[in-house]
């Protein structure tokens, strides 16, 4: 597939005349990537940069300090477009810094701490890093068979998805014991509070095969659990998930434009359709507590106006709008597409802030959840047109954290069999 998206070839930084705040810097880094020089000691001090598990988590995990809150980011470092980035990471005087070599700004940053449990193996001999990986402070675990959109004579895979043969081979399906042991270790050693179980299209009722993992995690680990799988036509499965103790549901619509959805996500368009996503998402929002359902779309493929409409739709029905920035990953059909412009993405995420603000969405209540692969709505408090409004919204978020703290603590206790 050749690119038919025409953009200015220069990915200019946001408002280059001033020092970027953490949210602006996160957006720029996700759009431009980062060159890592020889002074850095990533392997010794940071998390490994690998292509394991999630596509968007194939970069370098870092922490951007901020006065309101620190932001976590997974920065592209391997893709071809990174070579043109004006941003360079170096190590000097006991710390890491990012230099904007085009405008002269210097930003002090930290590498995300390296989990020592990555080197451990489960009792069945599986490396724990093959079971789950940290994305920010969240444990991401891929479950289920290979996405079925890759099978058949005519592949219907999403065009931005890494090719099946490029993914790490798995000798067997993860056993429940492997998942439980890894999650328990990650909670003990890394202090995680949330595990995201995710997977591709498994056919009808594929979600039911994930329920035993949910039950085991709630009973034996005591952790918040989220599910990220394609929508099911049997909406009763979401009632079962809620009964088992699922804390969050994410639906990856990807593209709000019907034409772009059909073109770039042909399998989802044929097997599920946008209406299938809307139906499952809206049903789940009605059944679950506000703020516990998210819809994810990709910015940078479809026209920006369509993405803004998607954000408004999600916030309007009560779902958290999660927006990932298109990353032209290696070994995908779209690897030669240009990354989106940072100034366009700034417009998108200012819209995320305003949509969440207008609908009073509680976007940061769960404890110790920091998302690195995309700018989370909570990150966008830095993007408020009026900084006083941003701080007011942040204070409300912090007050909601305190109000909801007993609730989440109860959700993180090991649940007896009769309750999970």
Secondary structure, 3 states (H helix, E strand, C coil): CCCCCCCCCCCCCCCCCCCCCHHHHHHHHHHHCCEECCCCCHHHHCCCCCCCCCHHHCCEEEEECCCCCCEEEEECCCCHHHHHCCEEEEEECCEEEEEECCCCCEEEEEECCCCHHHHCECCCCCEHHHHCEEECCEEEEECCCCCHHHCCCCCCCCCCCCCHHHCCCCCCCCCHHHHHHHHHHHHHHHCCCEEEEECCCCCCCHHHHHHHHHHHHHHHCCCEEEEECCCCCCCHHHHHHHHHCCCEEEEEEECCCHHHHHHHCHHHHHHCHHHHHHHHHHHHHHHCCCCCEEEEEEECCCCHHHHHHHHHHHHHHCCEEEEEECCCCCCCCCCCCCCCCHHHHHHHHHHHHHHHHHCCCCCCCCCCCCCCCCCCHHHHHHHCCCHHHHHHHHHHHHHHHHHHHHHHHHHCCCCCCCCC
